[in-house]
Structures are given as C-alpha cells and as structure tokens.
Amino acid sequence: MSRLEVRKLARQVTGDRRQLALLIVATIAVAVGGLIVFRQEEERLELRTCLAYGRSTPGPLAKFLADEARKRGLTLNFIRATGSEATIDALKRGELDVALVRSGTAREEPEIRQVATASCEALHVFARGNITAATPDQLRGRRIALGRPGSETRMFSQSVLNFLRLQPGRDFEVVDLQAEECTRLPAAELPDVVFDVAPLPSPRGDILAGERGYHLVEVPLGDALRLRDHAFQDIVIPRHTYSAAPPVPDRDLHTVGCQVVVVGRHDVSAAAVKRLLTIVFESDFARRAGFPHLDSARLTDTLDCPLHAGTIAYLDRHRPLIRAEMLENLEGLQGIIGTSTCGLLLAWGWYRRMRIPGASRYPQMLAELELDAIRQAGERGLATTELRQYWAKLARLRADVLGHVAARRLDADEKLSELLGRFAMVEQTLERLSERHLFQADDPVRERRAA
C-alpha cells in the first residue's frame, strides 16, 4: 500500500468518525428533549397541603382544588394543622409539603421556602354596648373572645393587645371561643368583645353585626405595628361591609391587616409547586377562597424566606428562551466555548494516541532497526537471511500501524504522516544495504577492496 493510499484511507476514517459523532450527539439531544417533554406531560405529582390557614378546609373549596389539580396531573391531599406555628412544625417534620401560614412565622427556618404571597387578612374587633374604640381604657375589664389557644386569631390578637400593654387575666378576662362559636351562643353568654381574623368580608361578620348586636370598632395600629414587623399593615374595612341599615361599619374603618403567605419545604418538587401556583393564580380559586386581591403580579410582595424553585419556574414561565442579557454575553461565551472546545479536542487526541500500547514507541523501534542493520553491515556484512529478517521486521511494524488506522485506534494526523515518512526512510536504508550485499556477492575481490 503506497503512502498516498494510506493518507486517503486515514482521511476517510476521520470523516466517518466525525459523521458518527455528530449522529450520536443529535440522537442523544432528541432523546433527552423527548424525555423532558414526556415527563412534563405524563408525570403525576402529589402534594400534602394545608391551604385553610389553620382551619379545616371547606368541602366545596377542597373539591374545587382537587378537581383543578387532577386536570394538571397533581394530586392534593388536604391535612389540617392548627395555627401557623404548628403548621411550620409539621412542614419541618415532613408531614406537610405546602401550607398557608401567617407572615413572619417561617423566618429563620433554613429548610422552608416561600411559595407565594397569598392575601391580607383583617383583624375585626366586634364590640357590644358603649365600646366605641379598641383602646386600653375601653377594653380594660371586659370579657374578650380571642379564639382558641394556638389559633391564628389568638396569636394575632395577642400581638395587638401586647402593643396596647394589655395582659390577659390582669387587664381583661379571656373567653376561649372562636368568632364562629360566638354566633351560636345565647345572648346572656355573649362576650363584650369578639376578635376575628379573616379575609374581607368575614364569614362571621353578617351574623355578629346583623343578629347578635355587635358593631365594629377601629384599630388604627397597622402602620405603627408594621414599623416593628413587616407582616402587619394597615387595612380598611369599607362602610356598609356587614350591614346597610344600620350601616356596619358606619364609616371606612382602619384596622390591622396580617399578610398570609404560602410556604413549603425546600425539597418539594418544583414541578408540583409550579402546577399548584397555576391553579391558585389562573383559576377561580381566589374568589372561592375569599382572596379577592390575589394577583400573581404581587406573588413576591412579602418575602419571609428564599423563594422556592417552583416559584422561580412559575415566574419565568413567559420569559423567552433567549433573552437580551444572554445575547449581550454571547461574544464572551463564544470565546469560552472555543477555548474549551480546542482544549477538549487536544486532550481527546492525546488520550486516543496514548491508550494504544506501544504507539509512541514506533519511531524508536524504527530507529533501533535501522541502526542495528547498519551496524551489522559495517562490522561483518549482512547475509541474505539477515536482510530478509530486517525486511520482515519492517513489514510487521508497517502492518501493525496500518491495522491501528483501519481499526480507528490511531488518529490520521500529522504525527501519522511523519511516522509513515520514517518508514520510507528505513526502507531506503535497507534497499541500499541490499544493493551493497548483491554487489559484494557478485565480486568478492571488489568487496575486499571496498573493505
């Protein structure tokens, strides 16, 4: 086989290898893309959730959420937790995946991530008789229903009363009843004041104001409390919210609002969280749950802890795959990719050459063969059998190299061309020694003279 044929074969092998590599890469890309799409479409996910903010989830709302989730490949299992602190503990123990809690409860919890800012609930202070304001003077000595121990209403109300420097037992009598329970009490057993924390309008407001003789009093402490804790804010209960005649309240009342957030464990599936947010913000959930101001544009208004990966994915759902900032950095990225590619190609070529046993020794083996033949010819001359042995060794080495090329174990690069040139030089040396041997065999006298 001539050197030209060897080079042609090497170029063909290299071209075939590149085409095969491109085919493999394309096949892998298509397979991965198909797998991602398949998993997104087919994977069924499950969440254990408490979306009732410390209360049992109403049947119709639970059914609506479950039906909407099922359409999107998500199974919701509703679990009850009493109060935000108990809910956070359940999340940390792994008993819950996602839940509604009062803002501020999940701070400094490293395993908790914020999923969304849900809504703001208002503190309703319903009073009877001559109580016209939620001030220390008018609340002192009264019977006040603060909700059950551990409930959201109890914890929220206690924060407001502490700010007013009113202590239970010392300044007022605590009635351990929820506002809903007060709607069913006999008139003689009704407390003087009922604290209720609920989204506007409160489900208990119509009964307490219209049937039980209560009126709403103002608690204008939202801005002051927010200076100490961003979970609080000022919120207005509009005039006529609970009664038109007589009007309850009789004017727009300022009260304390409490932000409600959705939180989840950091290891909860991002895909499941994204599907849940799709249901919450892109369905009729807000109206059914009593969160009229629920808006995905305000999803991160109040941040108690880092955002969940599923929330980030939901926020990025409409962002283009290639964005302006990516195009701005494209030039630098091209340089990095080019440099990395060159390095990888060089490393791959070195690895392919080094993994062939003895591949780097071919030049040394050829040099040793050539020097040995010259030395033997100079010392005592070469017999015909010895010349044949040298030619046989050269032929075996050449066949070994061409075998590696044909099997694609040796790159057809400049090093191979140099090696084949070295074969040609050794071949010329043996040809000269063969001519000298034939000349000496034809004329012994001339041989002695030459010696």
Buried (B, 14 or more C-beta within 10 A) or exposed (E): EEEEEBBEBBEEBBEEEEEEEEEEEEEEEEEEEEEEEEEEEEEEBBBBBBBBBBBEBBEEBBEBBBEBBEEBBBEBEBBEBBBBBBBBEBBBEEEBBBBBBBBBBBEEBEEBBBBBBBBBBBBBBBBBEEBEBBBEEBBEEBBBBBBBEEBBBBBBBBBBBEBBEBEBEEBBEBBEBBBBBBBEBEEEEBBBBBBBBBBBBBBBBBBBBBEBEBBBBBBEBBEEBBEEBBBBBBBBBEEBBBBEEEBBBEEEBBBBBBBBBBBBBEEBBBBBBBBBBBBBBEBEBBEEBBBEEBEBEEBBEBEBBEBBBBBBBBBEEEEEEEEEEEEEEEEEEEEEEEEEEEEEEEEEEEEBBEEBEEBEEBEEBBEEBBEEBBEBBEEEBBEEEBBEEBBEBBEEBBEBBBEBBEEBEBBBEEBBBEBBEBBEEBBEBBEEBBEBBEEBEEEEEEBEEEE
